[in-house]
C-alpha cells in the first residue's frame, strides 16, 4: 500500500531545497528579486532493497543528504550572485567533497572529544566514566559549534530560510493552501529536522562506544570512526520511530532536546523567504510525488 511522502529540505544560500521521493527542487532568490526553481532527479541507488534495510539506511541517507546538499549549495551560491550554474561536479569532485566533509566532521566530533578524554585517563578512570566524559565533551563541542556559527551574519540569514523551510512543510502537512499567509502562522521548529538527527547521533554514540575498549589510543580512535555508520543507522531509526509516534503524549519528551536546539539553528523568516520556501515545495509537488 502506498503511503504519503514525508517531505524534507535544507536551507541554502538565499534559498531552500525541498526533496520528495524521486526529485528535489531548489528555489533561489535572484539578485533581480525573482525566484528561480530548478528540479533535480535524486540518485536511484538509495532505493535499492539492500540499502533500505534498518540500521543501514540511516548512513545511506546521511551520505545521500550530503551529496544533494552540496549540489544544492553549489547551485544556490552561483544563482544568488547572478552567475550561471556552470557544470555539475564530476563523480570524483563530488566524492572528494563528501569525503572532506565527512573527514572534517569525524575529526571535530569524534577525534577531538576522544583525544581530549584520553588525556584525562589518569584522573577519570574506568570504561564507563571515560565514555561518559568523552560523550560530554562531544556534546559540548557540538553545542559550541552550533552556537559559534549561529553568530555569523550570513549564517543567520541561512537559518531564516531554515525556519521558512519548516513552516512550508508544516503548511503542507496541515493540508492548507501553500500561501505565505498560511505558512506565517506555523512554528519554525520541526520534529523531523536534521538538527535533531545530529543531536541523536551524539547521544547514541555515548551508548555504542561504551561497549568498545579504550586502549590503546589508536584503537579507541579507529573504533569510533568504524562504528559511526552504525551510530548513524541507530539514530535514524530513533528519529523515524519518534516521527511516526509524534502524537503520543508518552513520547513527546523525545522531541524536546532537538526542538530546543533548533532555537539556535532557525530564525523567524520574513515573507519573502517564506515565498521562496513555498516555491521549492511546490516545485516538488508539481512533479507528482504525492505517493511513493
C-alpha positions as CSV (number, residue, x, y, z in Angstrom):
1,X,0.0,0.0,0.0
2,X,1.3,3.4,-0.9
3,X,2.0,5.9,1.8
4,X,2.3,9.7,1.8
5,X,5.8,11.2,1.2
6,X,7.4,12.8,4.2
7,X,8.9,15.9,2.7
8,X,12.2,17.3,4.0
9,X,14.6,20.0,2.9
10,X,17.6,22.2,3.5
11,X,18.3,25.9,3.7
12,X,20.8,27.0,1.1
13,X,22.3,30.4,0.0
14,X,19.3,32.7,-0.5
15,X,17.0,29.8,-0.9
16,X,15.6,26.4,0.1
17,X,15.9,22.9,-1.3
18,X,13.0,20.5,-0.9
19,X,13.1,16.8,-1.6
20,X,10.4,14.3,-2.3
21,X,10.6,10.6,-3.2
22,X,12.3,10.9,-6.6
23,X,13.2,14.5,-7.2
24,X,14.4,17.6,-5.3
25,X,13.6,21.2,-6.1
26,X,15.8,24.2,-5.3
27,X,14.2,27.7,-5.1
28,X,16.7,30.7,-5.1
29,X,16.0,34.4,-4.8
30,X,17.9,36.0,-7.7
31,X,19.6,39.4,-7.4
32,X,16.8,40.9,-9.5
33,X,14.2,39.8,-6.9
34,X,12.8,36.9,-9.0
35,X,12.6,33.3,-7.7
36,X,14.2,30.6,-9.8
37,X,13.3,27.0,-9.3
38,X,15.3,24.0,-10.5
39,X,14.4,20.4,-10.2
40,X,16.9,17.6,-9.9
41,X,16.5,13.8,-10.1
42,X,17.5,12.0,-6.9
43,X,20.0,9.1,-7.1
44,X,18.3,5.8,-7.6
45,X,20.9,3.8,-5.7
46,X,19.4,4.8,-2.4
47,X,16.2,3.0,-3.3
48,X,17.9,-0.4,-3.7
49,X,16.3,-3.0,-1.3
50,X,19.7,-3.8,0.4
51,X,20.4,-0.2,1.2
52,X,16.9,0.4,2.7
53,X,17.3,-2.1,5.5
54,X,17.0,-0.8,9.0
55,X,20.3,0.4,10.6
56,X,21.9,0.6,7.2
57,X,19.5,3.1,5.6
58,X,20.5,5.8,8.2
59,X,24.1,6.0,7.0
60,X,23.0,5.8,3.4
61,X,20.6,8.7,4.0
62,X,23.3,10.7,5.6
63,X,25.7,10.3,2.6
64,X,22.9,11.0,0.1
65,X,21.9,14.1,2.0
66,X,25.5,15.3,1.8
67,X,25.6,14.8,-1.9
68,X,22.2,16.5,-2.5
69,X,23.1,19.3,-0.1
70,X,26.5,20.0,-1.8
71,X,24.8,20.2,-5.2
72,X,22.1,22.4,-3.9
73,X,24.6,24.8,-2.2
74,X,26.7,25.0,-5.4
75,X,23.6,25.9,-7.5
76,X,22.3,28.4,-5.0
77,X,25.6,30.1,-4.4
78,X,26.0,30.7,-8.1
79,X,22.5,31.8,-8.9
80,X,22.1,34.1,-5.8
81,X,25.1,36.0,-7.1
82,X,23.7,36.2,-10.6
83,X,26.2,33.7,-12.0
84,X,25.3,30.8,-14.4
85,X,25.1,27.4,-12.8
86,X,28.2,26.1,-14.5
87,X,29.0,22.4,-15.0
88,X,27.8,19.9,-12.4
89,X,30.5,18.4,-10.1
90,X,32.0,15.3,-11.6
91,X,31.9,12.0,-9.7
92,X,35.4,12.4,-8.3
93,X,34.9,16.0,-7.4
94,X,31.7,15.1,-5.5
95,X,33.5,12.1,-3.9
96,X,36.3,14.3,-2.7
97,X,33.9,17.0,-1.4
98,X,31.8,14.5,0.5
99,X,34.9,12.7,1.8
100,X,36.3,16.0,3.0
101,X,33.0,16.9,4.8
102,X,32.8,13.5,6.5
103,X,36.5,13.6,7.5
104,X,36.1,17.1,9.0
105,X,33.1,16.0,10.9
106,X,34.8,12.9,12.2
107,X,37.9,15.0,13.2
108,X,35.8,17.6,15.1
109,X,33.1,15.5,16.7
110,X,34.9,12.1,17.1
111,X,38.7,12.7,17.1
112,X,38.8,15.8,19.2
113,X,36.5,14.5,22.1
114,X,38.1,11.1,22.1
115,X,41.6,12.6,22.3
116,X,40.7,15.1,25.0
117,X,39.0,12.4,27.1
118,X,42.1,10.2,26.7
119,X,44.3,13.0,28.2
120,X,42.3,12.7,31.4
121,X,42.6,8.9,31.8
122,X,44.8,9.4,34.9
123,X,42.1,11.3,36.7
124,X,38.9,9.8,35.1
125,X,39.4,6.0,35.2
126,X,37.3,3.1,34.1
127,X,35.5,2.5,30.8
128,X,32.1,3.9,32.0
129,X,33.5,7.2,33.3
130,X,35.8,7.6,30.3
131,X,33.0,7.1,27.9
132,X,30.7,9.5,29.8
133,X,33.5,12.1,29.8
134,X,34.0,11.6,26.1
135,X,30.3,11.9,25.4
136,X,30.0,15.0,27.5
137,X,33.0,16.6,25.6
138,X,31.3,15.7,22.3
139,X,28.1,17.3,23.4
140,X,30.0,20.5,24.4
141,X,31.9,20.6,21.1
142,X,28.6,20.1,19.2
143,X,26.8,22.9,21.0
144,X,29.7,25.3,20.8
145,X,30.0,24.7,17.1
146,X,26.3,25.4,16.6
147,X,26.5,28.5,18.9
148,X,29.5,29.9,17.1
149,X,28.2,29.6,13.6
150,X,24.8,31.0,14.6
151,X,26.6,34.2,15.5
152,X,27.7,34.8,11.9
153,X,25.6,37.2,10.0
154,X,25.5,35.3,6.7
155,X,24.6,32.1,8.6
156,X,21.8,33.8,10.4
157,X,20.2,34.5,7.1
158,X,20.5,30.9,6.1
159,X,18.9,30.0,9.4
160,X,15.9,32.2,8.5
161,X,15.5,30.1,5.3
162,X,15.7,27.1,7.6
163,X,12.8,28.4,9.6
164,X,10.9,29.1,6.3
165,X,11.5,25.5,5.2
166,X,9.9,24.2,8.3
167,X,6.9,26.5,8.1
168,X,6.3,25.5,4.5
169,X,6.4,21.7,5.4
170,X,4.0,22.3,8.3
171,X,1.6,24.1,6.0
172,X,1.5,21.2,3.5
173,X,1.2,18.6,6.3
174,X,-1.8,20.5,7.7
175,X,-3.5,20.3,4.3
176,X,-3.6,24.1,3.8
177,X,-3.0,26.0,0.7
178,X,0.7,26.9,0.2
179,X,0.4,30.6,0.7
180,X,2.6,33.0,2.7
181,X,-0.4,33.9,4.9
182,X,-1.0,30.3,5.9
183,X,2.7,29.5,6.4
184,X,3.3,32.5,8.5
185,X,1.3,31.1,11.4
186,X,3.2,27.8,11.8
187,X,6.1,27.3,14.1
188,X,9.7,27.3,12.8
189,X,10.7,24.2,14.8
190,X,10.0,20.8,13.2
191,X,10.5,17.4,14.9
192,X,11.9,15.8,11.8
193,X,14.7,18.3,11.4
194,X,18.2,17.3,10.5
195,X,19.4,19.2,13.6
196,X,17.5,16.8,15.8
197,X,19.1,13.9,13.9
198,X,22.6,15.2,14.6
199,X,21.8,15.6,18.3
200,X,20.5,12.0,18.4
201,X,23.8,10.8,16.7
202,X,25.8,12.5,19.5
203,X,23.7,10.9,22.3
204,X,23.6,7.4,20.6
205,X,27.4,7.5,20.2
206,X,27.8,7.6,24.0
207,X,26.0,4.3,24.4
208,X,27.5,2.5,21.4
209,X,31.1,3.5,22.2
210,X,30.6,2.2,25.8
211,X,31.0,-1.4,24.5
212,X,34.4,-0.7,22.9
213,X,37.8,-0.8,24.6
214,X,39.6,2.4,25.5
215,X,43.2,1.4,24.9
216,X,45.4,1.9,23.0
217,X,44.5,5.4,21.8
218,X,44.8,4.4,18.1
219,X,42.2,1.7,18.6
220,X,40.0,4.0,20.5
221,X,40.0,6.5,17.6
222,X,39.7,3.9,14.9
223,X,36.8,2.0,16.6
224,X,34.8,5.2,16.9
225,X,35.2,6.0,13.2
226,X,34.4,2.5,12.1
227,X,31.3,2.5,14.3
228,X,29.9,5.8,13.0
229,X,27.8,4.2,10.3
230,X,26.1,2.0,13.0
231,X,25.6,5.1,15.2
232,X,24.0,7.0,12.3
233,X,21.8,4.0,11.5
234,X,20.5,3.7,15.1
235,X,20.0,7.5,15.3
236,X,18.0,7.4,12.0
237,X,15.7,4.6,13.4
238,X,15.1,6.6,16.6
239,X,14.2,9.7,14.5
240,X,11.9,7.6,12.3
241,X,10.2,6.0,15.3
242,X,9.7,9.2,17.1
243,X,8.2,10.9,13.9
244,X,5.8,8.0,13.5
245,X,4.6,8.5,17.1
246,X,4.6,12.3,17.1
247,X,1.1,12.4,18.6
248,X,1.9,10.1,21.6
249,X,2.0,12.1,24.8
250,X,4.3,9.4,26.3
251,X,7.0,10.0,23.6
252,X,6.8,13.8,23.3
253,X,9.8,14.2,25.5
254,X,12.0,12.6,22.7
255,X,11.4,15.8,20.6
256,X,12.2,18.3,23.3
257,X,16.1,18.4,23.1
258,X,16.0,18.6,19.3
259,X,13.4,21.3,19.3
260,X,15.3,23.4,21.8
261,X,18.5,23.0,19.7
262,X,16.5,24.3,16.7
263,X,16.1,27.6,18.5
264,X,19.7,28.1,17.6
265,X,19.6,26.7,14.0
266,X,16.5,28.5,12.9
267,X,15.4,32.1,12.8
268,X,11.9,33.6,12.1
269,X,11.7,34.2,8.4
270,X,10.3,37.2,6.6
271,X,7.5,36.9,3.9
272,X,10.0,37.0,1.0
273,X,11.8,34.0,2.5
274,X,8.6,32.1,3.1
275,X,7.7,32.7,-0.6
276,X,11.0,31.1,-1.6
277,X,10.4,28.0,0.6
278,X,6.9,27.6,-0.7
279,X,8.1,27.8,-4.3
280,X,10.6,25.0,-3.6
281,X,7.9,22.8,-2.1
282,X,5.5,23.5,-4.9
283,X,8.3,22.5,-7.3
284,X,8.5,19.0,-5.8
285,X,4.7,18.7,-5.5
286,X,4.2,19.7,-9.2
287,X,6.3,16.7,-10.2
288,X,3.5,14.4,-8.9
289,X,5.3,12.8,-6.0
290,X,2.4,12.7,-3.6
291,X,2.6,8.9,-3.2
292,X,5.6,6.5,-3.0
